[in-house]
Every structure is written in C-alpha cells, then in structure tokens.
Amino acid sequence: MKRFAVLLATLIGAGVIAVSAPASGHVDEETSPIYGVTIPLGHRDWTLIAVNQLVTGKVDPLRAQLGNEIAVKAYKEATRPFPDGAIIVALHWNRVSSEDNNRVLAGAFPGAQSFVVFPA
C-alpha cells in the first residue's frame, strides 16, 4: 500500500497525470483530493491501453497508459479530440535488477533475471 501511495504521489507531483472533471461538471465528492487533484472514483478499474519499454544507457523504464471508459471508447473509435470527461494516465517505473531474486530463480530457471520496479 505504501508503494502505491508513493507511486501515486510521484505521478501527481511530476505532472504525468491529467485529470478533468466529468462531462456533467461534477466530481465525485467521496474521493479525496491529493496535491489539489481529485482522483475520480473507479480509477482502479481503468482499462490498460498500452505498455512499453524504453531501454537507454542509464535507465530501463517501463511505461503503462490507462484510460477511463470515455477515453477508451474515443481511442477505439479514433475520436479526436477526446471528448469531455476522457482521462488518460501514464504510469512510469524504472526497472532495477534484483540480485536476491536472481539467486532464488537460478535453481529453477538457469540464466533467468528478475527485475524490481520503482517509481520513475
């Protein structure tokens, strides 16, 4: 839970999350504001749109894009610009090799590598 809170705070603090009010203009009052941004109810059920990996010389980031139902529908139907209420979120992690996990895996899967993800 703590890792999720740190990830969410990092994403919001870095400005990689953009949230707009639903088309009705009402934001769910049951959600709590984080850093001045109110996260809509149901954000844990958003659909995965894409996952990618960018390998550079210094870091090995994993990236995922999630969207609410409005954004996913617009994406599938190639609707541009996205309609009011569409929300797309980018999650970024840096992969770091885990020597402890590699030792555990070595017996069952020779040569296997394990990675632990940390918020970018």
C-alpha positions as CSV (number, residue, x, y, z in Angstrom):
1,M,0.0,0.0,0.0
2,K,2.8,2.3,0.9
3,R,4.5,1.7,-2.5
4,F,1.2,2.6,-4.3
5,A,0.9,5.8,-2.3
6,V,4.5,6.8,-3.2
7,L,3.8,5.9,-6.8
8,L,0.6,7.9,-6.9
9,A,2.3,10.9,-5.2
10,T,5.2,10.7,-7.6
11,L,3.0,10.6,-10.6
12,I,0.9,13.6,-9.5
13,G,3.9,15.5,-8.3
14,A,5.7,15.0,-11.6
15,G,2.6,16.2,-13.5
16,V,2.2,13.0,-15.5
17,I,-1.4,12.7,-14.6
18,A,-4.0,14.9,-16.1
19,V,-7.5,14.9,-14.7
20,S,-10.5,16.7,-15.9
21,A,-14.0,16.9,-14.5
22,P,-16.6,14.5,-15.9
23,A,-18.9,15.9,-18.7
24,S,-21.6,16.6,-16.1
25,G,-19.2,19.0,-14.3
26,H,-19.5,17.2,-11.0
27,V,-16.6,15.4,-9.4
28,D,-17.4,12.6,-7.0
29,E,-17.4,14.0,-3.5
30,E,-16.4,10.7,-2.0
31,T,-12.9,10.9,-3.5
32,S,-10.2,12.7,-1.6
33,P,-8.0,15.4,-3.2
34,I,-4.3,14.6,-3.4
35,Y,-2.0,17.6,-4.1
36,G,-5.0,19.6,-5.2
37,V,-6.2,17.0,-7.8
38,T,-9.3,14.9,-7.1
39,I,-8.9,11.4,-8.4
40,P,-12.2,10.1,-9.8
41,L,-14.0,7.2,-8.2
42,G,-13.3,4.0,-10.1
43,H,-9.8,4.9,-11.1
44,R,-8.6,1.4,-10.1
45,D,-10.8,-0.2,-12.7
46,W,-9.5,1.8,-15.7
47,T,-8.5,-0.1,-18.8
48,L,-4.9,-0.7,-19.8
49,I,-4.4,1.0,-23.2
50,A,-0.7,0.3,-23.8
51,V,2.6,-0.9,-22.2
52,N,6.0,-0.1,-23.5
53,Q,9.7,-0.3,-22.5
54,L,12.4,2.2,-23.4
55,V,15.9,1.0,-22.8
56,T,18.6,3.6,-22.6
57,G,22.1,3.5,-21.3
58,K,21.3,4.7,-17.8
59,V,17.7,3.5,-17.0
60,D,15.3,0.8,-18.1
61,P,11.8,2.3,-17.7
62,L,8.5,0.5,-18.1
63,R,5.5,2.6,-19.0
64,A,1.8,2.0,-19.0
65,Q,-1.1,4.1,-20.2
66,L,-4.5,3.7,-18.6
67,G,-7.8,5.3,-19.5
68,N,-11.4,5.6,-18.2
69,E,-14.3,4.3,-20.2
70,I,-14.8,7.6,-22.1
71,A,-11.1,7.7,-23.2
72,V,-11.0,4.0,-24.2
73,K,-14.2,4.4,-26.3
74,A,-12.8,7.5,-28.0
75,Y,-9.4,5.8,-28.6
76,K,-11.1,2.7,-30.2
77,E,-13.3,4.9,-32.4
78,A,-10.4,7.2,-33.3
79,T,-12.4,10.2,-32.0
80,R,-10.2,13.3,-31.9
81,P,-10.1,15.5,-29.9
82,F,-11.0,13.3,-27.0
83,P,-14.4,14.2,-25.5
84,D,-15.0,16.0,-22.2
85,G,-14.5,13.6,-19.3
86,A,-11.8,11.5,-21.0
87,I,-9.0,10.7,-18.7
88,I,-5.7,9.1,-19.7
89,V,-3.0,8.3,-17.1
90,A,0.7,7.5,-17.7
91,L,2.4,5.3,-15.1
92,H,6.2,5.1,-15.3
93,W,8.6,2.7,-13.4
94,N,12.4,2.2,-13.6
95,R,13.4,-1.5,-13.6
96,V,16.3,-2.5,-11.4
97,S,17.8,-5.9,-11.4
98,S,17.3,-7.8,-8.2
99,E,20.3,-10.0,-7.3
100,D,18.4,-11.6,-4.4
101,N,15.6,-12.7,-6.8
102,N,18.1,-13.8,-9.4
103,R,19.7,-16.2,-6.8
104,V,16.3,-17.7,-6.0
105,L,15.4,-18.2,-9.6
106,A,18.8,-19.6,-10.6
107,G,18.0,-23.1,-9.3
108,A,14.7,-23.5,-11.2
109,F,15.5,-21.3,-14.2
110,P,19.2,-21.0,-15.0
111,G,20.1,-17.7,-16.5
112,A,16.8,-16.1,-15.6
113,Q,16.8,-12.5,-14.5
114,S,14.4,-10.8,-12.1
115,F,13.5,-7.1,-12.0
116,V,12.0,-4.9,-9.3
117,V,10.1,-1.8,-10.4
118,F,10.5,1.6,-8.7
119,P,8.5,4.7,-9.5
120,A,10.4,6.8,-12.0
